[in-house]
Amino acid sequence: MIKARIVVTLKNGVLDPQGKAIEGALGHLGFDGVGQVRQGKVFDVQIKGDDTDAARAQLSDMCEKLLANTVIENYSVEIA
């Protein structure tokens, strides 16, 4: 069994209203010095088998087809 983590974030230059709202809320809660906040998504996925190269290819395909909007988002795949 291969365990992986996929992290999806907005590309630089793409407006992140949720991140901006979190940034403002942290300031109102007294957390001074917080810079730019960007929010994203994390997916923990298990793939049957032990071929990490095949699993990485399959996970990237999942991102390209469903998990990430590659027009405005980047993704990274980490094999545990």
FENCORQUI-V576419 format. One record per residue. RES is the residue in one small letter. SS is DSSP state (hx for helix, st for strand, lp for the rest). OMEGA is omega in whole degrees, -180 to 180 (NA if undefined). D_CENTER is the distance of its C-alpha to the mean C-alpha in Angstrom with 2 decimals. Layout:
BEGIN
res=RES ss=SS omega=OMEGA d_center=D_CENTER
res=RES ss=SS omega=OMEGA d_center=D_CENTER
END
This chain:
BEGIN
res=m ss=lp omega=178 d_center=21.97
res=i ss=st omega=177 d_center=18.81
res=k ss=st omega=-178 d_center=15.87
res=a ss=st omega=174 d_center=12.39
res=r ss=st omega=177 d_center=8.88
res=i ss=st omega=178 d_center=6.02
res=v ss=st omega=-180 d_center=2.59
res=v ss=st omega=179 d_center=2.11
res=t ss=st omega=176 d_center=4.38
res=l ss=st omega=177 d_center=8.05
res=k ss=lp omega=176 d_center=10.51
res=n ss=lp omega=179 d_center=13.21
res=g ss=lp omega=178 d_center=16.03
res=v ss=lp omega=-180 d_center=14.37
res=l ss=lp omega=-179 d_center=15.69
res=d ss=lp omega=-177 d_center=13.52
res=p ss=hx omega=179 d_center=16.20
res=q ss=hx omega=177 d_center=14.35
res=g ss=hx omega=179 d_center=13.32
res=k ss=hx omega=179 d_center=16.98
res=a ss=hx omega=178 d_center=18.33
res=i ss=hx omega=178 d_center=16.67
res=e ss=hx omega=179 d_center=18.05
res=g ss=hx omega=-180 d_center=21.43
res=a ss=hx omega=178 d_center=21.52
res=l ss=hx omega=177 d_center=20.95
res=g ss=hx omega=179 d_center=23.82
res=h ss=hx omega=178 d_center=26.00
res=l ss=lp omega=176 d_center=25.49
res=g ss=lp omega=178 d_center=26.93
res=f ss=lp omega=-178 d_center=24.00
res=d ss=lp omega=175 d_center=25.44
res=g ss=lp omega=178 d_center=23.94
res=v ss=lp omega=178 d_center=20.33
res=g ss=lp omega=-178 d_center=19.08
res=q ss=lp omega=177 d_center=16.45
res=v ss=lp omega=175 d_center=13.62
res=r ss=lp omega=179 d_center=10.33
res=q ss=lp omega=-179 d_center=8.30
res=g ss=st omega=-179 d_center=4.88
res=k ss=st omega=176 d_center=4.21
res=v ss=st omega=177 d_center=4.88
res=f ss=st omega=172 d_center=7.55
res=d ss=st omega=-173 d_center=10.56
res=v ss=st omega=173 d_center=12.89
res=q ss=st omega=180 d_center=16.46
res=i ss=st omega=177 d_center=18.37
res=k ss=lp omega=179 d_center=22.17
res=g ss=lp omega=-179 d_center=23.95
res=d ss=lp omega=179 d_center=23.86
res=d ss=lp omega=-175 d_center=23.19
res=t ss=hx omega=179 d_center=19.96
res=d ss=hx omega=178 d_center=20.33
res=a ss=hx omega=179 d_center=20.77
res=a ss=hx omega=180 d_center=17.87
res=r ss=hx omega=178 d_center=15.51
res=a ss=hx omega=180 d_center=17.08
res=q ss=hx omega=179 d_center=16.75
res=l ss=hx omega=177 d_center=13.03
res=s ss=hx omega=178 d_center=12.59
res=d ss=hx omega=177 d_center=15.03
res=m ss=hx omega=180 d_center=13.19
res=c ss=hx omega=-178 d_center=10.17
res=e ss=hx omega=-174 d_center=12.94
res=k ss=hx omega=-173 d_center=14.92
res=l ss=hx omega=-167 d_center=12.95
res=l ss=hx omega=-179 d_center=9.27
res=a ss=lp omega=171 d_center=8.34
res=n ss=lp omega=-170 d_center=10.98
res=t ss=lp omega=175 d_center=11.58
res=v ss=lp omega=-176 d_center=14.14
res=i ss=lp omega=-176 d_center=11.99
res=e ss=st omega=170 d_center=8.36
res=n ss=st omega=174 d_center=7.36
res=y ss=st omega=173 d_center=5.64
res=s ss=st omega=-180 d_center=6.94
res=v ss=st omega=178 d_center=9.03
res=e ss=st omega=176 d_center=10.83
res=i ss=st omega=-178 d_center=14.13
res=a ss=lp omega=NA d_center=15.70
END
